[in-house]
């Protein structure tokens, strides 16, 4: 049985973690599969968006117990290499040149909440449950921390990292980890609405906007004036930028809209 189901739906790739018997907890096999899938998608210029979800009753309940059991016996160097695999997976997902939409239901705990943090857009069911529970196990959410702190801010991270407390989808939305909270029956409809909206935007502009966010995040405006002015000039004179502006002025759809 494949631990990751990948389905092509037109210009959208739908990835589903497929370990429902353990609430989609990840191990080295899931990490390798997600990394490989993300890298393959990044090379495919025909993909416009990716939807990440979990099969069964949960999105991702964090680390697999059997995987953790093996890690107890690892040396410091083995643990570092193990953590590097997870870091590479998160980086591969975070740097996708297309929007990554998280469709979250059930539990998203520990590393599962870290997966939520690397998604560009997150839609969560009302009953979804989140938590950075690592401190409960005497460890810390180190590898996922850059993405989580960047998304929810230092204040929320202080509370949630230090307590390890579970929190609701409503709280996740309040701190910016989640963008929309809907009834479970509305998850697919809401995700599809985002996909339609994304389909009306220039794919190259989306990729450039994502890259720009990573470059300027946390910077002061005065420090990035050169970068931002260069980026917009580049985009305006690009083929896509020219087509988009002309289409607007000519009151027609740009060529990338079906």
Phi and psi in degrees as a GROMACS rama.xvg file:
@    title "Ramachandran Plot"
@    xaxis  label "Phi"
@    yaxis  label "Psi"
@TYPE xy
-72.4786  135.337  UNK-2
-80.385  -9.83313  UNK-3
-138.692  118.343  UNK-4
-93.5079  128.726  UNK-5
-122.946  122.986  UNK-6
-125.911  130.716  UNK-7
-92.2927  124.526  UNK-8
-125.003  84.8348  UNK-9
67.3248  -121.428  UNK-10
-98.3104  16.8372  UNK-11
-114.073  136.741  UNK-12
-106.722  127.658  UNK-13
-108.004  115.649  UNK-14
-107.262  129.829  UNK-15
-126.941  118.446  UNK-16
-66.3207  128.843  UNK-17
-121.494  64.6232  UNK-18
-132.962  60.8835  UNK-19
-61.4041  -25.6228  UNK-20
-67.5715  -21.5854  UNK-21
-121.985  29.2181  UNK-22
54.4556  37.0782  UNK-23
59.1873  28.9938  UNK-24
-60.9032  143.48  UNK-25
-98.5498  152.63  UNK-26
-138.109  -168.834  UNK-27
-62.164  -29.1541  UNK-28
-71.6903  -42.6624  UNK-29
-65.2725  -42.805  UNK-30
-59.3704  -45.3452  UNK-31
-64.8482  -40.2551  UNK-32
-67.4262  -42.3489  UNK-33
-66.5639  -39.7896  UNK-34
-62.5707  -47.8779  UNK-35
-63.7769  -42.3278  UNK-36
-64.1582  -43.3168  UNK-37
-63.1549  -42.0522  UNK-38
-66.8016  -37.2069  UNK-39
-66.7111  -43.0027  UNK-40
-62.7537  -39.983  UNK-41
-60.4079  -26.2815  UNK-42
-87.8257  -11.0935  UNK-43
-95.9431  105.291  UNK-44
-72.2949  -7.51782  UNK-45
-90.4131  -8.4674  UNK-46
-83.2154  133.774  UNK-47
-106.741  -24.1434  UNK-48
-162.905  159.381  UNK-49
-129.535  137.254  UNK-50
-114.894  125.979  UNK-51
-112.02  128.569  UNK-52
-146.271  -179.694  UNK-53
-124.677  144.486  UNK-54
-85.1235  143.087  UNK-55
90.6851  -139.976  UNK-56
-92.3327  -2.81327  UNK-57
-145.271  158.594  UNK-58
-74.9169  -62.7843  UNK-59
-166.917  117.993  UNK-60
-86.3512  15.4291  UNK-61
97.2859  -146.271  UNK-62
-78.7783  140.505  UNK-63
-69.2298  138.921  UNK-64
-63.1083  -39.5981  UNK-65
-65.396  -37.9707  UNK-66
-65.323  -42.3408  UNK-67
-65.2272  -36.9132  UNK-68
-61.3061  -41.7489  UNK-69
-65.7175  -37.717  UNK-70
-65.3099  -26.8341  UNK-71
-57.9547  -35.4371  UNK-72
-88.3807  -2.83186  UNK-73
-70.3511  148.878  UNK-74
-75.1349  171.682  UNK-75
-59.6103  -41.6257  UNK-76
-67.1788  -39.8406  UNK-77
-64.5893  -39.5293  UNK-78
-63.7772  -39.1713  UNK-79
-63.8504  -44.2882  UNK-80
-64.008  -38.8645  UNK-81
-61.8879  -44.6436  UNK-82
-65.5923  -34.3028  UNK-83
-64.6117  -34.7733  UNK-84
-62.4227  -44.0792  UNK-85
-63.6513  -41.9466  UNK-86
-62.1759  -40.4049  UNK-87
-66.8669  -35.8101  UNK-88
-63.3841  -48.0001  UNK-89
-62.5139  -40.3313  UNK-90
-64.9268  -41.3946  UNK-91
-62.1457  -39.2175  UNK-92
-72.7219  -42.1081  UNK-93
-64.9071  -33.9658  UNK-94
-96.6718  11.0696  UNK-95
-53.1901  136.409  UNK-96
-78.8723  2.33336  UNK-97
-121.968  159.484  UNK-98
-62.1095  136.776  UNK-99
-109.615  116.211  UNK-100
-103.516  125.055  UNK-101
-93.6564  124.691  UNK-102
-108.033  103.514  UNK-103
-111.669  129.422  UNK-104
-139.955  158.597  UNK-105
64.0079  -140.739  UNK-106
-87.7894  139.33  UNK-107
-135.876  87.6327  UNK-108
-116.749  145.254  UNK-109
57.466  -121.796  UNK-110
-61.1521  -26.3272  UNK-111
-64.4957  -39.5974  UNK-112
-68.6152  -30.0989  UNK-113
-64.2893  -38.6424  UNK-114
-61.3069  -39.8076  UNK-115
-60.111  -39.1812  UNK-116
-65.982  -26.8057  UNK-117
-88.2125  -3.54055  UNK-118
-79.2396  140.399  UNK-119
-72.0492  -39.2631  UNK-120
-132  132.981  UNK-121
-128.442  124.438  UNK-122
-112.94  125.879  UNK-123
-123.687  144.688  UNK-124
-71.1326  152.45  UNK-125
-56.1717  -32.4711  UNK-126
-94.4149  9.06279  UNK-127
-65.1829  148.075  UNK-128
-129.683  134.093  UNK-129
-121.952  162.096  UNK-130
178.423  142.883  UNK-131
-106.983  82.2672  UNK-132
-91.5693  8.8579  UNK-133
-55.3685  -39.9898  UNK-134
-63.8986  -22.3793  UNK-135
-65.4872  -21.3001  UNK-136
-103.395  5.24568  UNK-137
79.7113  15.6627  UNK-138
-121.907  -171.073  UNK-139
-135.052  154.972  UNK-140
-81.9088  58.0739  UNK-141
-68.1082  -51.6009  UNK-142
-67.5771  -36.3136  UNK-143
-82.881  -11.9322  UNK-144
-58.9159  -40.0543  UNK-145
-58.622  -38.6539  UNK-146
-75.6515  -39.6142  UNK-147
-69.7182  -48.9253  UNK-148
-63.1213  -38.7241  UNK-149
-61.1656  -35.5239  UNK-150
-86.9535  -42.1797  UNK-151
-101.928  -13.6788  UNK-152
91.4695  163.766  UNK-153
-66.9925  -41.2678  UNK-154
-61.3102  -50.2746  UNK-155
-64.9841  -38.1902  UNK-156
-62.5127  -39.0769  UNK-157
-58.2482  -47.6558  UNK-158
-66.3659  -49.4888  UNK-159
-79.1558  -33.2969  UNK-160
-70.1723  -39.1395  UNK-161
-79.2174  -32.5737  UNK-162
-87.9343  -30.5116  UNK-163
68.9538  14.2649  UNK-164
-70.184  147.267  UNK-165
-74.7365  150.234  UNK-166
-144.723  158.279  UNK-167
-82.2387  170.179  UNK-168
-63.8875  -34.8611  UNK-169
-62.4895  -44.2696  UNK-170
-65.6547  -38.6232  UNK-171
-60.8003  -37.1498  UNK-172
-69.6853  -38.7483  UNK-173
-62.5662  -34.8748  UNK-174
-94.2153  -1.47683  UNK-175
93.4714  2.87753  UNK-176
-71.1053  -32.4297  UNK-177
-121.638  148.002  UNK-178
-103.023  -33.4539  UNK-179
-140.578  137.63  UNK-180
-113.861  125.032  UNK-181
-136.883  166.403  UNK-182
-62.6085  149.259  UNK-183
-53.2318  -38.3593  UNK-184
-67.5783  -15.5041  UNK-185
-100.754  0.758667  UNK-186
-57.7799  -54.087  UNK-187
-63.2098  -42.3065  UNK-188
-61.5902  -41.2508  UNK-189
-68.8998  -42.0327  UNK-190
-61.1931  -43.2146  UNK-191
-63.826  -34.383  UNK-192
-64.0445  -40.9903  UNK-193
-63.1342  -41.8372  UNK-194
-62.9624  -39.5159  UNK-195
-64.1439  -41.2995  UNK-196
-64.073  -43.4843  UNK-197
-64.3731  -31.782  UNK-198
-67.3052  -15.7903  UNK-199
-92.467  -0.505928  UNK-200
-104.552  152.175  UNK-201
-65.4386  126.456  UNK-202
-61.3855  -38.3543  UNK-203
-69.5975  -36.0476  UNK-204
-65.6644  -39.5373  UNK-205
-61.794  -46.104  UNK-206
-61.3425  -42.4637  UNK-207
-66.8425  -38.5038  UNK-208
-64.9186  -41.3701  UNK-209
-61.8122  -44.9724  UNK-210
-63.7157  -38.853  UNK-211
-63.9963  -41.8659  UNK-212
-58.3799  -43.298  UNK-213
-65.6095  -35.1878  UNK-214
-74.1009  -37.4024  UNK-215
-103.059  -5.68977  UNK-216
-54.3206  124.487  UNK-217
83.223  -3.38653  UNK-218
-87.3147  154.901  UNK-219
-79.6673  148.023  UNK-220
-57.458  -38.1526  UNK-221
-64.8423  -26.7252  UNK-222
-78.6804  -18.2585  UNK-223
-120.545  15.618  UNK-224
-57.9773  -46.5256  UNK-225
-60.1206  -43.398  UNK-226
-64.5817  -49.715  UNK-227
-68.4418  -38.2466  UNK-228
-68.7845  -34.6238  UNK-229
-67.7879  -42.2147  UNK-230
-62.7128  -44.6622  UNK-231
-69.6623  -35.5558  UNK-232
-63.3642  -43.2036  UNK-233
-60.1027  -43.4842  UNK-234
-70.2638  -37.1659  UNK-235
-65.5089  -33.8478  UNK-236
-92.5136  -3.61087  UNK-237
-70.2633  162.265  UNK-238
-57.0403  -44.1021  UNK-239
-67.9585  -42.4564  UNK-240
-62.3248  -42.1317  UNK-241
-63.2081  -43.6487  UNK-242
-64.1081  -43.0122  UNK-243
-63.2628  -44.7487  UNK-244
-67.9986  -39.9647  UNK-245
-65.0664  -41.5924  UNK-246
-61.7109  -39.7721  UNK-247
-63.7485  -46.6623  UNK-248
-68.0595  -30.9176  UNK-249
-90.6312  4.26024  UNK-250
55.2609  47.9622  UNK-251
-136.088  168.549  UNK-252
-76.4378  141.762  UNK-253
-68.1109  163.137  UNK-254
-62.951  -21.9733  UNK-255
-82.9831  -7.91483  UNK-256
-92.0073  124.341  UNK-257
